[in-house]
């Protein structure tokens, strides 16, 4: 008899179950266009049946209420033994009233409407409550953000240390997960406060920048907040310049960019910092020596033909400086734009 | 949630979720419906950490599968068995079908951890996080599930 591995057979069978094609793939999708999703026929059937089911249930409930009303009015009639005519009229009215309300209230429609309104309220309540901080200035807010980020990094380290042990309790991991969620929420609260209290003085606020540990390549993580209503995306390379000598000491390559929605368009940008010499990295992290970082960006601007992407260079004046980093815009020729120059607010210099 | 991000999640997870939900629905079309329902609900979600997405999608899709199982529509329907409908005398295919039927014969609580750990290659810890159970509970579910699957399979082929 041949010994058969049921799991291996099951695995080869399960591989033949395939998901449908991606309905979310945005092909030629314009800005702000709602993604289209194919709703399958049997889903619609189930939903229609649910509607009739809800209508039938509502009808049964109303008839039951009417019947109870009728019986109770009859009880009253028996117990009082008087004024029978009036009592009959009353019970009839109660019955008629119940049926009138049953026929005129259009209960299934009302039920559907309330379901829709509750769904919309569910969607609209996604604007979560924000903790009010009353920061005096952007300096304070960014300091708070950075200390949250420090704590996140520390918690992540502890989390990884616990996870790497041979035996550990899943509840401990959950504890770290909860703490991370709280800290992330606190960061969102801070950015919401920056927006609400209009603490920003330039279009872009750099919230945090730090090297990312344990990656294949040396990587830098920079968190920026775009407070302008225009879309700013980062492109291509960034450069690192020694502020004292003015010498370009290294180059970054954009790895990825992600945006946190509803947080003042907060973006986290990851740069490959392989081209930053290790001695410079050492100086950045240990000595907190000042360097300037410049990276290329693109800003969505309105033109006569609609919106166009205008390439820009975005430069910070210090690197891993504990205070807020000032930003400045340079045009393609490396010259400051007059209008943007007016927006530059060098904080903490 | 952004369309690009949603699309990325779909590419990455749709297949895993459809297969996971199949263990509850027993037919591919309902599993696809549940996957679709989970992604529609994900569209309405805003700030969600990327590591929470897969467990959330699996749980939402499985809840949708349970809703379908409870519905009157479902109780009146006999699904076409996609594994026995097509004639085959290939011993390997027949055994595969028997293994799939055996998987649907074992208790529901064993199916998802078995699928995630053995077919998808998630570690016990990752599986525990996805199914929202403790580490040791998940490990014993997988251990017992494997034994039950083997027994159900043997019963199926004899």
Interface residues (C-beta under 8 A of the other chain):
Chain A: X4 X6 X7 X9 X10 X11 X12 X13 X14 X17 X18 X19 X20 X22 X23 X24 X25 X26 X29 X35 X37 X39 X40 X42 X43 X45 X46 X49 X50 X53 X122 X123 X126 X163 X168 X169 X170 X171 X173 X181 X184 X188 X259 X260 X261 X262 X263
Chain B: X1 X2 X3 X4 X6 X7 X10 X11 X14 X15 X17 X18 X19 X22 X28 X29 X30 X31 X32 X33 X35 X36 X37 X39 X40 X43 X44 X45 X46 X47 X49 X68 X71 X72 X73 X83 X95 X96 X97 X98 X99 X100 X102 X103 X114 X115 X118 X119 X125 X128 X129 X134 X135 X146 X149 X150 X152 X153 X154 X157
